[in-house]
Amino acid sequence: MSKELKVSYALLKCVNQIGDYFEYWFESEKDKKYVMSKIDDMTKHLKALNKDEQK
């Protein structure tokens, strides 16, 4: 799988998970933590992809 495809997949997965969550969204600290955790997951995944690419 190409790097571009891996990055696109990671971004799409994160955006879809956040979008799905907001269908049932309520303003709360729990919501903020959930969204931030998904962004953190995406960031970790993208960093890992970048690290693998640099090898």
Steps between C-alpha positions, in 0.01 A plus 500: 500500500643841407579765758232730358238229526600420859481868598164541325365193677615624842345842445174360364468254789550775757258740331236228466528403867466862610209554258321190628547615857359847432175347373429435868687804630431675827713783629706359780854440614461136395433609141807720494716218638367256241568732208846588629581129546407434136722787387782366719452151351521643150812698590672190641407298194631767263824534698549123482444506125751781464753316715461184290542704183826656623663158557 
